[in-house]
Amino acid sequence: MYEGIKVSVKEILLKFLSSVLDLSRNNNHHHKQTAFISLRIAELMGLSPERRNNLFVASLIHDAGQLWGKEEEFRAILEPSNPTPWRHCLLAYLLLKDSPLITRLIPDVPRMILYHHTKFEKLTKPEKSRLLLPLIEFTREEVPLESLIINIASAISMMINDQIPILHQAEEIKERIKDLKDSFFPSDIVDAFLEVSSKEEFWLALASPFIEEYLEAIYPLPEYIISEEEMVSLFQLICRFVDYKCALFATHSAAVSAMAEALAKLAQLSPDAVERLKIAGYIHDLGKLSLPLSIIVKKDKLTKEEFALVKVHPFTIYSLLSRTKGLEGLRELAGFHHERLDGSGYPFGLKGEELPFEARLLAVVDVFSALREKRPYRPALEFDDAVKILEEEAKEGKLDGEIVALLIKNLSDIDGIFLNTHFSEMKEYRRISSIMASFFDGKIALESS
């Protein structure tokens, strides 16, 4: 009987996932601010509690698709001449719509996210929009009101300048929103925003560094404890949002997860430990969301300054897991995957017995997977060459020799798992890329892999 990780949807969304998504933005509270504004507007407009709950979830993860491929330009998003940034909206929809947990609990959320940058003026004549009508035909659903609420809420959050006191900005932001009435945003939603934002409390809460705690207190999501199956599917979904940022890494976390699970069973670890390693494999690289794509795909050797940025990513996932109730037991596994037994790893510089066996196992699998995958600066290595490097690392006291020996002893099985996972994940990546390309005339087709 599985008795391991237990975590609520609320913890995952509010404290973990929305924070993960904000790693790729300059605003560390964008998704929470969007949720706060959306809910205040929805309350005034009389949306039912069920619709508000779905809106809360959609707001907290609305820009998940922005993590994929070349970043879209958001600084001038409200300029009338600028195209709608549909690409990240469609990717999020495609990844979310078939998730078992999403489908069962919040089936309307993917559609809300798909249309969250829809300009109101386009809704009157969608046939004149190159992409809006095809998307509506694709989903066979209308654009929901919640999408239009998220659109205005997201725009308001992006207008905020963290370097200026929020009350000094409030009137200017309201005037900018008024100017976009009936073009970008419908009049009833603009009017609702102007009413809810008429008091200083609204702006002070919006700009507060404690907005997460504020949201948690006043907008409680229904508690739902995620099952083992749902937990795995959710973290698989999260890892795809991250790894799909670049074709070269599109299968990495899934491969690490699958091999870590298999090697943990071979090491006769407990069912709970096996499950922890499986999930930690999926999320160990989430901290890389804070890295610019230029570093991830760089072919030349990283500069000292660039490598310093890379060193942050395991600490980031360690910190995110530490603050999420129910996930604390994963922080050492995911956060220590670049530590080495001789103390030469990063960022903690741990060595020897300071590193738990499970963390050592994940480190070995992470290295093996990286060696077997193509990288910008080298082709994928054959497994014999990968094994030689693992043996050298173990001989030098960097990787655990016992775990390396166990992997080599079962090399054909472990490498088979790597290949099967690599090809199945790449197939899914290409399927989604193909759908994306069909909407965007092939201009954003899959990067060469």
Secondary structure, DSSP 8 states (H G I E B T S, - for coil): -------BHHIIIIIIIHHHHGGGSS-TTHHHHHHHHHHHHHHHTT--HHHHHHHHHHHHTTTGGGGSSS----TTTT-TTS---HHHHHHHHHHHTT-HHHHHH-TTHHHHHHTTT--HHHHT-GGGSTTHHHHHHHHTS---HHHHHHHHHHHHHHH--TTS-HHHHHHHHHHHHHHTBTTTB-HHHHHHHHHHTSSHHHHHHHH-TTHHHHHHHHS-----B--HHHHHHHHHHHHHHHHTTSGGGTTHHHHHHHHHHHHHHHTT--HHHHHHHHHHHHHTTGGGGGS-HHHHT--S---HHHHHHHTTHHHHHHHHHHTSTT-GGGHHHHHTTT--TBS-SSSS--BGGGS-HHHHHHHHHHHHHHHHS-BTTB----HHHHHHHHHHHHHTTSS-HHHHHHHHHTHHHHHHHHHHHHHHHHHHHHHHHHHHHHHTTTTT-----
